[in-house]
């Protein structure tokens, strides 16, 4: 066979393979047997641990002991789950194998945070409950595509509705208050030396954008804990690291006619290019294809950092809600215009506070998203908030303390070698008042994961992961 014939043969084979894959995906969609589940989270919310635990619970759910609230398991219709070949060859794989090894090793630790888009496919085998479905087949398969992406990228979607001037004005207003006023000083000083109508040069553009990037990094820092930070790729650039596309920053309009090739004109062009080539492309290629979405939030961290961090997180959550494509998912929309029809907000690390504080975690998260969530519900989206732990690291212990009955948590705090028992404090059930912040009542700790008996084959202790799975998948395994 000649080289040309081999190339033609391989091209035809590849085309046939891709056609079969497309036909299979279309069939699963038409039968309501494929779900694209998007998982994202605000900074350090435990996203990688959540997805790792979610996969592990499904892969080891056949016994039923660890998923009592997942209806298909409770009804003994669950026939098992397995990972499948990577569905999209151009998207990096979510490395469950590496992450579960870290989590269940001799010295267990939480997996490192992911810094880009990744994906994994699971096949969930079950017995249908409906009479007609049973007649067609005694067993059915739900294909679950879990898509992991940084929360910073999700926060870019509101940029699509802003001009460069509007975005710049918004950032400058933010920098007049709270920690941004202090943290932005070096960037604003460097920016102030530029003439907006002066001739732009690449070296100066790069220098001032580096100052802006450091400002965003300082805002996200552990000591500050801000969440509403744009553009997201400045913090997690992925494949765009050092690209001119990320060399711009907000700039005040110089007034009058903006000169061609001026700093302001080039900044504006790069901002619009960023929206078009990064934000809009992400929306079209990925976000618009999601069926269901989970947003993870570490409320304890926001409370620890004070009112500026807490309010900033609330603004970020509201911005996220305003970006979703809402509406019921019927056969037509699933095939041709998928829309998110279920949205789950999760307060993570619930085990880091005592069990009697978990309802307050859910109430607080509810109050933070109530207005935009009501709009989503009106448009037909099912919205739920849930306090959970992907991996339970502590135990709640009730003790008498100075005549009071208090709930303590027992576990190994991050960075320590031994277990401690401490009173972690209380979660407010409503938005904190000024007196709450003045009393400095919030000082929650992070904890290390426990040793998993049985290693990679053992059960990972969780809190309400099965309730999350039921909300997201329960109606698809009937």
C-alpha positions as a Markdown table, in Angstrom:
| # | Residue | x | y | z |
|---|---|---|---|---|
| 1 | Unk | 0.0 | 0.0 | 0.0 |
| 2 | Unk | 1.4 | 3.4 | -1.0 |
| 3 | Unk | 1.9 | 6.2 | 1.5 |
| 4 | Unk | -1.0 | 8.2 | -0.1 |
| 5 | Unk | -3.2 | 5.1 | 0.1 |
| 6 | Unk | -2.3 | 4.7 | 3.8 |
| 7 | Unk | -3.0 | 8.3 | 4.5 |
| 8 | Unk | -6.4 | 8.0 | 2.7 |
| 9 | Unk | -7.2 | 4.8 | 4.6 |
| 10 | Unk | -6.3 | 6.4 | 8.0 |
| 11 | Unk | -8.3 | 9.5 | 7.2 |
| 12 | Unk | -11.3 | 7.4 | 6.2 |
| 13 | Unk | -10.9 | 5.3 | 9.4 |
| 14 | Unk | -10.6 | 8.4 | 11.6 |
| 15 | Unk | -13.6 | 10.0 | 9.9 |
| 16 | Unk | -15.7 | 6.8 | 10.4 |
| 17 | Unk | -14.6 | 6.6 | 14.1 |
| 18 | Unk | -15.5 | 10.2 | 14.7 |
| 19 | Unk | -18.9 | 9.8 | 12.9 |
| 20 | Unk | -19.7 | 6.8 | 15.1 |
| 21 | Unk | -18.8 | 8.7 | 18.2 |
| 22 | Unk | -21.0 | 11.6 | 17.1 |
| 23 | Unk | -23.9 | 9.2 | 16.4 |
| 24 | Unk | -23.5 | 7.5 | 19.8 |
| 25 | Unk | -23.4 | 10.9 | 21.6 |
| 26 | Unk | -26.5 | 12.0 | 19.7 |
| 27 | Unk | -28.3 | 8.7 | 20.6 |
| 28 | Unk | -27.4 | 9.1 | 24.3 |
| 29 | Unk | -28.7 | 12.7 | 24.2 |
| 30 | Unk | -32.0 | 11.7 | 22.5 |
| 31 | Unk | -32.6 | 9.0 | 25.1 |
| 32 | Unk | -31.6 | 11.4 | 27.9 |
| 33 | Unk | -28.6 | 9.2 | 28.7 |
| 34 | Unk | -25.7 | 11.7 | 28.6 |
| 35 | Unk | -25.1 | 14.5 | 31.0 |
| 36 | Unk | -22.3 | 17.2 | 30.9 |
| 37 | Unk | -21.8 | 18.2 | 34.5 |
| 38 | Unk | -19.6 | 21.3 | 35.0 |
| 39 | Unk | -17.8 | 21.7 | 38.3 |
| 40 | Unk | -16.2 | 24.9 | 39.4 |
| 41 | Unk | -15.4 | 26.7 | 42.6 |
| 42 | Unk | -14.2 | 30.0 | 44.0 |
| 43 | Unk | -10.6 | 30.1 | 45.1 |
| 44 | Unk | -9.5 | 27.1 | 47.3 |
| 45 | Unk | -13.0 | 25.8 | 47.7 |
| 46 | Unk | -11.8 | 22.1 | 47.4 |
| 47 | Unk | -12.8 | 21.5 | 43.8 |
| 48 | Unk | -10.3 | 18.8 | 43.0 |
| 49 | Unk | -11.1 | 16.9 | 46.2 |
| 50 | Unk | -14.8 | 17.2 | 45.4 |
| 51 | Unk | -14.5 | 15.7 | 41.9 |
| 52 | Unk | -12.1 | 13.0 | 43.1 |
| 53 | Unk | -14.5 | 12.0 | 45.9 |
| 54 | Unk | -17.5 | 12.1 | 43.6 |
| 55 | Unk | -15.9 | 9.7 | 41.1 |
| 56 | Unk | -14.7 | 7.4 | 43.9 |
| 57 | Unk | -18.2 | 7.2 | 45.5 |
| 58 | Unk | -19.7 | 6.2 | 42.2 |
| 59 | Unk | -17.0 | 3.7 | 41.3 |
| 60 | Unk | -17.3 | 2.0 | 44.7 |
| 61 | Unk | -21.1 | 2.5 | 45.2 |
| 62 | Unk | -22.2 | -1.0 | 44.4 |
| 63 | Unk | -22.4 | -2.1 | 48.0 |
| 64 | Unk | -24.6 | 0.9 | 48.8 |
| 65 | Unk | -23.3 | 1.6 | 52.2 |
| 66 | Unk | -21.8 | 4.9 | 51.3 |
| 67 | Unk | -24.6 | 6.4 | 49.1 |
| 68 | Unk | -27.9 | 5.8 | 51.0 |
| 69 | Unk | -29.6 | 8.9 | 49.6 |
| 70 | Unk | -28.8 | 8.1 | 46.0 |
| 71 | Unk | -32.1 | 6.6 | 45.0 |
| 72 | Unk | -30.9 | 4.2 | 42.4 |
| 73 | Unk | -28.6 | 2.7 | 45.0 |
| 74 | Unk | -31.2 | 2.7 | 47.8 |
| 75 | Unk | -33.6 | 0.9 | 45.4 |
| 76 | Unk | -31.0 | -1.8 | 44.5 |
| 77 | Unk | -31.0 | -0.7 | 40.9 |
| 78 | Unk | -27.4 | 0.4 | 40.7 |
| 79 | Unk | -25.3 | -2.0 | 38.6 |
| 80 | Unk | -21.9 | -0.3 | 38.9 |
| 81 | Unk | -19.8 | 2.5 | 37.3 |
| 82 | Unk | -16.5 | 2.7 | 35.5 |
| 83 | Unk | -14.3 | 5.3 | 33.9 |
| 84 | Unk | -14.4 | 5.4 | 30.1 |
| 85 | Unk | -12.0 | 6.6 | 27.4 |
| 86 | Unk | -11.4 | 10.4 | 27.3 |
| 87 | Unk | -14.4 | 11.8 | 25.4 |
| 88 | Unk | -12.6 | 14.9 | 23.9 |
| 89 | Unk | -9.0 | 14.3 | 22.8 |
| 90 | Unk | -8.2 | 18.0 | 22.8 |
| 91 | Unk | -9.1 | 18.5 | 26.5 |
| 92 | Unk | -6.7 | 17.3 | 29.2 |
| 93 | Unk | -7.9 | 14.4 | 31.3 |
| 94 | Unk | -8.9 | 14.8 | 34.9 |
| 95 | Unk | -6.2 | 12.7 | 36.6 |
| 96 | Unk | -8.4 | 10.8 | 39.0 |
| 97 | Unk | -5.7 | 8.1 | 39.3 |
| 98 | Unk | -3.1 | 10.5 | 40.6 |
| 99 | Unk | -5.5 | 12.4 | 42.8 |
| 100 | Unk | -6.9 | 9.3 | 44.5 |
| 101 | Unk | -3.4 | 8.1 | 45.1 |
| 102 | Unk | -2.6 | 11.3 | 46.9 |
| 103 | Unk | -5.8 | 11.2 | 49.0 |
| 104 | Unk | -5.5 | 7.6 | 50.1 |
| 105 | Unk | -1.7 | 7.2 | 50.4 |
| 106 | Unk | 0.3 | 6.4 | 53.5 |
| 107 | Unk | 0.5 | 10.1 | 54.3 |
| 108 | Unk | -2.8 | 11.3 | 53.0 |
| 109 | Unk | -3.1 | 14.8 | 51.6 |
| 110 | Unk | -5.5 | 16.7 | 49.5 |
| 111 | Unk | -4.8 | 16.7 | 45.7 |
| 112 | Unk | -3.2 | 19.8 | 44.3 |
| 113 | Unk | -5.5 | 22.4 | 42.8 |
| 114 | Unk | -6.1 | 22.1 | 39.1 |
| 115 | Unk | -5.1 | 25.0 | 36.9 |
| 116 | Unk | -7.0 | 24.6 | 33.7 |
| 117 | Unk | -9.8 | 22.8 | 31.9 |
| 118 | Unk | -10.0 | 19.0 | 32.3 |
| 119 | Unk | -12.6 | 16.3 | 31.8 |
| 120 | Unk | -13.4 | 12.7 | 32.6 |
| 121 | Unk | -16.2 | 10.4 | 31.5 |
| 122 | Unk | -18.0 | 7.8 | 33.7 |
| 123 | Unk | -20.5 | 5.1 | 32.6 |
| 124 | Unk | -23.2 | 4.5 | 35.2 |
| 125 | Unk | -25.0 | 1.2 | 34.7 |
| 126 | Unk | -28.5 | 0.7 | 36.3 |
| 127 | Unk | -31.8 | -1.0 | 36.0 |
| 128 | Unk | -34.6 | 1.3 | 34.7 |
| 129 | Unk | -37.6 | 1.7 | 37.0 |
| 130 | Unk | -40.2 | 2.6 | 34.3 |
| 131 | Unk | -42.3 | -0.2 | 32.8 |
| 132 | Unk | -41.6 | 0.9 | 29.2 |
| 133 | Unk | -37.9 | 1.3 | 29.8 |
| 134 | Unk | -37.7 | -2.1 | 31.4 |
| 135 | Unk | -39.3 | -3.7 | 28.3 |
| 136 | Unk | -36.8 | -2.0 | 26.0 |
| 137 | Unk | -33.8 | -3.2 | 28.0 |
| 138 | Unk | -33.3 | -4.7 | 31.5 |
| 139 | Unk | -30.2 | -2.4 | 32.0 |
| 140 | Unk | -29.4 | 1.1 | 30.9 |
| 141 | Unk | -26.2 | 3.3 | 30.9 |
| 142 | Unk | -25.9 | 6.9 | 31.8 |
| 143 | Unk | -22.8 | 8.6 | 30.4 |
| 144 | Unk | -21.6 | 11.3 | 32.8 |
| 145 | Unk | -19.0 | 13.8 | 31.5 |
| 146 | Unk | -17.5 | 15.7 | 34.4 |
| 147 | Unk | -15.9 | 19.0 | 33.3 |
| 148 | Unk | -13.6 | 20.7 | 35.7 |
| 149 | Unk | -12.6 | 24.4 | 35.2 |
| 150 | Unk | -11.3 | 27.2 | 37.3 |
| 151 | Unk | -13.8 | 29.5 | 39.0 |
| 152 | Unk | -11.7 | 32.4 | 37.8 |
| 153 | Unk | -12.7 | 31.6 | 34.2 |
| 154 | Unk | -16.4 | 31.6 | 35.1 |
| 155 | Unk | -16.1 | 35.1 | 36.6 |
| 156 | Unk | -14.9 | 36.3 | 33.2 |
| 157 | Unk | -18.4 | 35.8 | 31.6 |
| 158 | Unk | -19.8 | 39.1 | 32.9 |
| 159 | Unk | -17.1 | 40.9 | 30.8 |
| 160 | Unk | -19.0 | 40.0 | 27.7 |
| 161 | Unk | -21.6 | 42.7 | 28.6 |
| 162 | Unk | -19.0 | 45.4 | 29.4 |
| 163 | Unk | -17.0 | 47.8 | 27.3 |
| 164 | Unk | -13.4 | 48.5 | 28.0 |
| 165 | Unk | -14.4 | 51.9 | 29.5 |
| 166 | Unk | -17.2 | 50.4 | 31.7 |
| 167 | Unk | -14.9 | 47.6 | 32.9 |
| 168 | Unk | -12.1 | 50.1 | 33.7 |
| 169 | Unk | -14.5 | 52.4 | 35.6 |
| 170 | Unk | -15.8 | 49.5 | 37.6 |
| 171 | Unk | -12.2 | 48.4 | 38.6 |
| 172 | Unk | -11.2 | 51.9 | 39.6 |
| 173 | Unk | -14.3 | 52.1 | 41.7 |
| 174 | Unk | -13.4 | 48.8 | 43.4 |
| 175 | Unk | -9.9 | 50.2 | 44.1 |
| 176 | Unk | -11.3 | 53.1 | 46.2 |
| 177 | Unk | -12.4 | 50.7 | 49.0 |
| 178 | Unk | -11.2 | 48.0 | 51.3 |
| 179 | Unk | -8.0 | 46.1 | 50.7 |
| 180 | Unk | -8.0 | 46.9 | 47.0 |
| 181 | Unk | -7.2 | 50.5 | 47.8 |
| 182 | Unk | -3.9 | 49.5 | 49.5 |
| 183 | Unk | -3.1 | 46.6 | 47.2 |
| 184 | Unk | -3.5 | 48.6 | 43.9 |
| 185 | Unk | -1.1 | 51.4 | 44.9 |
| 186 | Unk | 2.0 | 50.0 | 42.9 |
| 187 | Unk | -0.1 | 49.3 | 39.8 |
| 188 | Unk | -2.0 | 52.6 | 39.8 |
| 189 | Unk | 1.3 | 54.4 | 40.3 |
| 190 | Unk | 2.8 | 52.7 | 37.2 |
| 191 | Unk | -0.4 | 53.4 | 35.3 |
| 192 | Unk | -0.4 | 57.0 | 36.3 |
| 193 | Unk | 2.9 | 57.5 | 34.5 |
| 194 | Unk | 1.4 | 56.7 | 31.1 |
| 195 | Unk | -0.2 | 59.1 | 28.7 |
| 196 | Unk | -3.3 | 57.4 | 27.4 |
| 197 | Unk | -2.8 | 59.1 | 24.0 |
| 198 | Unk | 0.9 | 58.4 | 24.0 |
| 199 | Unk | 2.4 | 55.9 | 21.5 |
| 200 | Unk | 2.2 | 52.4 | 22.9 |
| 201 | Unk | 5.2 | 50.2 | 23.1 |
| 202 | Unk | 5.3 | 46.5 | 24.1 |
| 203 | Unk | 7.8 | 46.8 | 26.9 |
| 204 | Unk | 5.8 | 49.4 | 28.8 |
| 205 | Unk | 2.6 | 47.5 | 28.1 |
| 206 | Unk | 4.1 | 44.4 | 29.6 |
| 207 | Unk | 5.5 | 46.2 | 32.7 |
| 208 | Unk | 2.2 | 47.8 | 33.6 |
| 209 | Unk | 0.2 | 44.6 | 33.0 |
| 210 | Unk | 2.6 | 42.8 | 35.3 |
| 211 | Unk | 1.9 | 45.3 | 38.0 |
| 212 | Unk | -1.8 | 44.7 | 37.4 |
| 213 | Unk | -1.4 | 40.9 | 37.5 |
| 214 | Unk | 0.5 | 41.2 | 40.8 |
| 215 | Unk | -2.3 | 43.3 | 42.2 |
| 216 | Unk | -4.9 | 40.6 | 41.3 |
| 217 | Unk | -2.6 | 37.9 | 42.8 |
| 218 | Unk | -2.3 | 39.9 | 46.0 |
| 219 | Unk | -6.1 | 40.3 | 46.1 |
| 220 | Unk | -6.5 | 36.5 | 45.9 |
| 221 | Unk | -3.7 | 35.9 | 48.5 |
| 222 | Unk | -4.5 | 33.8 | 51.6 |
| 223 | Unk | -4.3 | 36.9 | 53.8 |
| 224 | Unk | -6.8 | 38.9 | 51.7 |
| 225 | Unk | -9.1 | 36.2 | 50.2 |
| 226 | Unk | -11.0 | 38.3 | 47.6 |
| 227 | Unk | -13.0 | 36.4 | 45.0 |
| 228 | Unk | -14.4 | 38.8 | 42.4 |
| 229 | Unk | -11.3 | 39.1 | 40.2 |
| 230 | Unk | -11.1 | 39.7 | 36.5 |
| 231 | Unk | -9.7 | 38.8 | 34.0 |
| 232 | Unk | -9.4 | 35.2 | 35.3 |
| 233 | Unk | -6.7 | 34.2 | 32.8 |
| 234 | Unk | -4.4 | 36.7 | 34.5 |
| 235 | Unk | -4.5 | 34.5 | 37.5 |
| 236 | Unk | -4.7 | 31.1 | 35.8 |
| 237 | Unk | -3.4 | 31.7 | 32.3 |
| 238 | Unk | -3.2 | 28.1 | 31.1 |
| 239 | Unk | -1.8 | 28.0 | 27.6 |
| 240 | Unk | -1.9 | 31.8 | 27.3 |
| 241 | Unk | 1.0 | 32.4 | 29.7 |
| 242 | Unk | 3.2 | 35.3 | 28.4 |
| 243 | Unk | 0.9 | 35.9 | 25.4 |
| 244 | Unk | 0.4 | 39.5 | 24.3 |
| 245 | Unk | -3.4 | 38.7 | 24.6 |
| 246 | Unk | -2.8 | 39.0 | 28.4 |
| 247 | Unk | -0.9 | 42.2 | 28.2 |
| 248 | Unk | -3.4 | 44.9 | 29.1 |
| 249 | Unk | -5.1 | 46.4 | 32.1 |
| 250 | Unk | -7.8 | 48.9 | 33.0 |
| 251 | Unk | -7.1 | 52.5 | 31.9 |
| 252 | Unk | -8.9 | 55.8 | 32.2 |
| 253 | Unk | -10.2 | 57.3 | 29.0 |
| 254 | Unk | -7.8 | 60.1 | 28.0 |
| 255 | Unk | -10.6 | 62.4 | 26.8 |
| 256 | Unk | -11.2 | 63.7 | 23.3 |
| 257 | Unk | -10.3 | 61.6 | 20.3 |
| 258 | Unk | -8.2 | 58.5 | 21.1 |
| 259 | Unk | -5.2 | 58.3 | 18.8 |
| 260 | Unk | -4.5 | 55.2 | 16.7 |
| 261 | Unk | -1.7 | 53.1 | 18.3 |
| 262 | Unk | -2.0 | 54.9 | 21.6 |
| 263 | Unk | -1.8 | 53.1 | 24.9 |
| 264 | Unk | -5.5 | 53.5 | 25.5 |
| 265 | Unk | -6.4 | 52.3 | 22.0 |
| 266 | Unk | -4.1 | 49.2 | 22.2 |
| 267 | Unk | -5.4 | 48.4 | 25.7 |
| 268 | Unk | -9.0 | 48.6 | 24.5 |
| 269 | Unk | -8.2 | 46.4 | 21.5 |
| 270 | Unk | -6.6 | 43.7 | 23.6 |
| 271 | Unk | -9.5 | 43.8 | 26.1 |
| 272 | Unk | -11.9 | 43.2 | 23.2 |
| 273 | Unk | -9.7 | 40.5 | 21.8 |
| 274 | Unk | -9.6 | 38.8 | 25.2 |
| 275 | Unk | -13.4 | 38.8 | 25.3 |
| 276 | Unk | -13.7 | 37.4 | 21.8 |
| 277 | Unk | -10.8 | 34.9 | 21.7 |
| 278 | Unk | -10.9 | 33.7 | 25.3 |
| 279 | Unk | -14.1 | 34.5 | 27.1 |
| 280 | Unk | -16.6 | 34.1 | 24.2 |
| 281 | Unk | -14.7 | 31.1 | 22.9 |
| 282 | Unk | -14.9 | 29.4 | 26.3 |
| 283 | Unk | -18.6 | 30.1 | 26.4 |
| 284 | Unk | -19.2 | 28.7 | 22.9 |
| 285 | Unk | -16.9 | 25.7 | 23.1 |
| 286 | Unk | -17.7 | 24.6 | 26.7 |
| 287 | Unk | -20.0 | 26.6 | 28.9 |
| 288 | Unk | -23.0 | 26.7 | 26.5 |
| 289 | Unk | -22.8 | 22.9 | 26.3 |
| 290 | Unk | -23.2 | 22.2 | 30.0 |
| 291 | Unk | -26.4 | 20.6 | 31.3 |
| 292 | Unk | -25.8 | 21.0 | 35.0 |
| 293 | Unk | -23.5 | 23.0 | 37.1 |
| 294 | Unk | -22.0 | 22.9 | 40.6 |
| 295 | Unk | -20.4 | 25.9 | 42.2 |
| 296 | Unk | -18.3 | 25.2 | 45.3 |
| 297 | Unk | -17.8 | 27.9 | 48.0 |
| 298 | Unk | -15.6 | 28.0 | 51.1 |
| 299 | Unk | -17.7 | 30.2 | 53.4 |
| 300 | Unk | -15.5 | 29.7 | 56.4 |
| 301 | Unk | -12.6 | 31.2 | 54.6 |
| 302 | Unk | -14.6 | 34.3 | 53.6 |
| 303 | Unk | -15.8 | 34.7 | 57.2 |
| 304 | Unk | -12.2 | 34.4 | 58.5 |
| 305 | Unk | -11.0 | 37.2 | 56.2 |
| 306 | Unk | -13.7 | 39.7 | 57.3 |
| 307 | Unk | -16.4 | 41.8 | 55.7 |
| 308 | Unk | -14.5 | 42.8 | 52.6 |
| 309 | Unk | -13.7 | 39.2 | 51.6 |
| 310 | Unk | -17.3 | 38.1 | 52.5 |
| 311 | Unk | -19.0 | 40.9 | 50.5 |
| 312 | Unk | -16.6 | 40.3 | 47.6 |
| 313 | Unk | -17.6 | 36.6 | 47.6 |
| 314 | Unk | -21.2 | 37.5 | 47.6 |
| 315 | Unk | -20.7 | 39.8 | 44.5 |
| 316 | Unk | -18.8 | 37.0 | 42.8 |
| 317 | Unk | -21.7 | 34.5 | 43.4 |
| 318 | Unk | -24.2 | 37.0 | 42.1 |
| 319 | Unk | -22.1 | 37.6 | 39.0 |
| 320 | Unk | -21.9 | 33.9 | 38.4 |
| 321 | Unk | -25.6 | 33.4 | 38.6 |
| 322 | Unk | -26.2 | 36.2 | 36.1 |
| 323 | Unk | -24.1 | 34.4 | 33.5 |
| 324 | Unk | -26.0 | 31.1 | 33.2 |
| 325 | Unk | -28.0 | 30.0 | 30.2 |
| 326 | Unk | -31.3 | 29.2 | 31.9 |
| 327 | Unk | -34.3 | 27.1 | 30.9 |
| 328 | Unk | -35.9 | 23.7 | 31.0 |
| 329 | Unk | -33.9 | 21.0 | 29.1 |
| 330 | Unk | -36.2 | 19.2 | 26.7 |
| 331 | Unk | -35.4 | 16.9 | 23.8 |
| 332 | Unk | -34.9 | 19.7 | 21.4 |
| 333 | Unk | -32.7 | 21.8 | 23.6 |
| 334 | Unk | -30.6 | 18.8 | 24.6 |
| 335 | Unk | -29.9 | 18.0 | 21.0 |
| 336 | Unk | -29.4 | 21.5 | 19.6 |
| 337 | Unk | -29.1 | 24.1 | 22.4 |
| 338 | Unk | -28.3 | 22.6 | 25.8 |
| 339 | Unk | -29.1 | 24.7 | 28.8 |
| 340 | Unk | -28.3 | 24.4 | 32.4 |
| 341 | Unk | -31.5 | 23.1 | 34.1 |
| 342 | Unk | -30.0 | 22.3 | 37.6 |
| 343 | Unk | -27.7 | 24.4 | 39.6 |
| 344 | Unk | -26.1 | 23.3 | 42.9 |
| 345 | Unk | -24.4 | 25.7 | 45.2 |
| 346 | Unk | -22.2 | 23.9 | 47.7 |
| 347 | Unk | -20.8 | 25.1 | 51.0 |
| 348 | Unk | -17.7 | 22.9 | 51.2 |
| 349 | Unk | -15.7 | 21.7 | 54.2 |
| 350 | Unk | -18.8 | 21.4 | 56.4 |
| 351 | Unk | -17.0 | 19.0 | 58.7 |
| 352 | Unk | -14.7 | 21.8 | 59.7 |
| 353 | Unk | -17.5 | 23.1 | 61.9 |
| 354 | Unk | -19.6 | 21.1 | 64.4 |
| 355 | Unk | -22.6 | 19.2 | 63.0 |
| 356 | Unk | -25.1 | 21.5 | 64.7 |
| 357 | Unk | -23.7 | 24.4 | 62.5 |
| 358 | Unk | -24.4 | 22.7 | 59.1 |
| 359 | Unk | -27.9 | 24.0 | 58.7 |
| 360 | Unk | -26.6 | 27.5 | 59.3 |
| 361 | Unk | -24.0 | 27.0 | 56.5 |
| 362 | Unk | -26.9 | 26.3 | 54.1 |
| 363 | Unk | -29.0 | 29.2 | 55.3 |
| 364 | Unk | -26.1 | 31.6 | 55.0 |
| 365 | Unk | -25.3 | 30.4 | 51.4 |
| 366 | Unk | -29.0 | 30.7 | 50.6 |
| 367 | Unk | -29.1 | 34.3 | 51.7 |
| 368 | Unk | -26.0 | 35.2 | 49.7 |
| 369 | Unk | -27.6 | 34.1 | 46.4 |
| 370 | Unk | -31.3 | 34.6 | 47.1 |
| 371 | Unk | -32.1 | 37.4 | 44.6 |
| 372 | Unk | -30.4 | 36.1 | 41.5 |
| 373 | Unk | -31.4 | 32.5 | 42.4 |
| 374 | Unk | -35.0 | 33.5 | 42.4 |
| 375 | Unk | -34.6 | 34.8 | 38.9 |
| 376 | Unk | -33.1 | 31.4 | 37.8 |
| 377 | Unk | -35.9 | 29.5 | 39.5 |
| 378 | Unk | -38.5 | 31.8 | 37.7 |
| 379 | Unk | -36.8 | 30.8 | 34.4 |
| 380 | Unk | -37.2 | 27.1 | 35.2 |
| 381 | Unk | -33.9 | 26.2 | 36.7 |
| 382 | Unk | -33.9 | 24.0 | 39.8 |
| 383 | Unk | -31.5 | 25.6 | 42.3 |
| 384 | Unk | -30.3 | 24.0 | 45.5 |
| 385 | Unk | -27.8 | 24.8 | 48.2 |
| 386 | Unk | -26.1 | 22.1 | 50.3 |
| 387 | Unk | -23.5 | 22.0 | 53.0 |
| 388 | Unk | -21.2 | 19.0 | 52.5 |
| 389 | Unk | -17.8 | 17.5 | 52.9 |
| 390 | Unk | -16.1 | 15.7 | 50.1 |
| 391 | Unk | -13.8 | 14.0 | 52.6 |
| 392 | Unk | -14.7 | 14.1 | 56.3 |
| 393 | Unk | -11.6 | 15.0 | 58.3 |
| 394 | Unk | -13.1 | 15.6 | 61.8 |
| 395 | Unk | -15.6 | 14.2 | 64.4 |
| 396 | Unk | -18.1 | 16.3 | 66.3 |
| 397 | Unk | -17.7 | 15.8 | 70.0 |
| 398 | Unk | -20.2 | 17.2 | 72.5 |
| 399 | Unk | -18.8 | 18.3 | 75.9 |
| 400 | Unk | -19.8 | 20.3 | 79.0 |
| 401 | Unk | -17.7 | 23.5 | 79.2 |
| 402 | Unk | -18.1 | 25.9 | 82.1 |
| 403 | Unk | -21.7 | 24.9 | 82.5 |
| 404 | Unk | -22.6 | 25.0 | 78.8 |
| 405 | Unk | -23.1 | 22.1 | 76.4 |
| 406 | Unk | -20.8 | 22.8 | 73.5 |
| 407 | Unk | -20.0 | 21.0 | 70.2 |
| 408 | Unk | -16.3 | 20.6 | 69.5 |
| 409 | Unk | -14.6 | 19.2 | 66.4 |
| 410 | Unk | -11.7 | 16.7 | 66.7 |
| 411 | Unk | -9.2 | 16.3 | 63.9 |
| 412 | Unk | -5.7 | 17.1 | 62.7 |
| 413 | Unk | -5.4 | 20.8 | 61.7 |
| 414 | Unk | -3.4 | 21.6 | 58.5 |
| 415 | Unk | 0.3 | 21.8 | 59.3 |
| 416 | Unk | 0.1 | 19.9 | 62.6 |
| 417 | Unk | 1.2 | 16.4 | 63.5 |
| 418 | Unk | -1.4 | 15.5 | 66.2 |
| 419 | Unk | -5.1 | 15.6 | 66.6 |
| 420 | Unk | -6.7 | 18.4 | 68.6 |
| 421 | Unk | -10.2 | 19.0 | 69.9 |
| 422 | Unk | -11.4 | 22.6 | 69.6 |
| 423 | Unk | -14.4 | 24.7 | 69.5 |
| 424 | Unk | -14.5 | 26.1 | 66.0 |
| 425 | Unk | -17.1 | 28.8 | 66.6 |
| 426 | Unk | -20.5 | 29.3 | 65.1 |
| 427 | Unk | -21.8 | 30.0 | 61.6 |
| 428 | Unk | -24.3 | 32.9 | 61.4 |
| 429 | Unk | -27.5 | 31.8 | 59.8 |
| 430 | Unk | -28.0 | 35.3 | 58.3 |
| 431 | Unk | -25.6 | 37.8 | 56.8 |
| 432 | Unk | -23.1 | 38.9 | 59.5 |
| 433 | Unk | -23.8 | 42.2 | 61.2 |
| 434 | Unk | -21.2 | 44.9 | 61.9 |
| 435 | Unk | -21.0 | 43.7 | 65.5 |
| 436 | Unk | -20.1 | 40.2 | 64.3 |
| 437 | Unk | -17.1 | 41.5 | 62.5 |
| 438 | Unk | -16.1 | 43.8 | 65.3 |
| 439 | Unk | -15.9 | 40.9 | 67.7 |
| 440 | Unk | -13.6 | 38.9 | 65.4 |
| 441 | Unk | -15.7 | 35.9 | 66.2 |
| 442 | Unk | -14.6 | 33.9 | 63.1 |
| 443 | Unk | -11.4 | 31.8 | 63.2 |
| 444 | Unk | -12.1 | 28.5 | 61.4 |
| 445 | Unk | -9.2 | 26.1 | 60.7 |
| 446 | Unk | -8.5 | 23.7 | 57.8 |
| 447 | Unk | -7.9 | 20.0 | 58.6 |
| 448 | Unk | -5.9 | 17.2 | 57.0 |
| 449 | Unk | -7.6 | 14.2 | 55.5 |
| 450 | Unk | -7.8 | 11.0 | 57.5 |
| 451 | Unk | -6.0 | 7.7 | 56.7 |
| 452 | Unk | -8.3 | 5.7 | 54.4 |
| 453 | Unk | -8.6 | 2.1 | 55.5 |
| 454 | Unk | -8.1 | -0.1 | 52.4 |
| 455 | Unk | -6.3 | 2.6 | 50.5 |
| 456 | Unk | -7.6 | 3.3 | 47.0 |
| 457 | Unk | -10.2 | 0.5 | 47.4 |
| 458 | Unk | -11.5 | 1.8 | 50.7 |
| 459 | Unk | -14.5 | 4.0 | 51.4 |
| 460 | Unk | -13.8 | 7.7 | 51.6 |
| 461 | Unk | -15.9 | 9.2 | 54.4 |
| 462 | Unk | -18.1 | 12.0 | 53.2 |
| 463 | Unk | -21.0 | 14.2 | 54.3 |
| 464 | Unk | -24.0 | 14.5 | 51.9 |
| 465 | Unk | -22.1 | 13.7 | 48.7 |
| 466 | Unk | -24.9 | 11.2 | 48.0 |
| 467 | Unk | -27.5 | 14.0 | 48.3 |
| 468 | Unk | -25.6 | 16.1 | 45.8 |
| 469 | Unk | -25.4 | 13.1 | 43.4 |
| 470 | Unk | -29.1 | 12.5 | 43.8 |
| 471 | Unk | -30.0 | 16.1 | 43.0 |
| 472 | Unk | -27.7 | 16.1 | 39.9 |
| 473 | Unk | -28.4 | 12.6 | 38.5 |
| 474 | Unk | -31.3 | 11.1 | 40.3 |
| 475 | Unk | -33.9 | 12.0 | 37.6 |
| 476 | Unk | -31.6 | 10.5 | 34.9 |
| 477 | Unk | -31.4 | 7.0 | 36.4 |
| 478 | Unk | -35.1 | 6.3 | 36.7 |
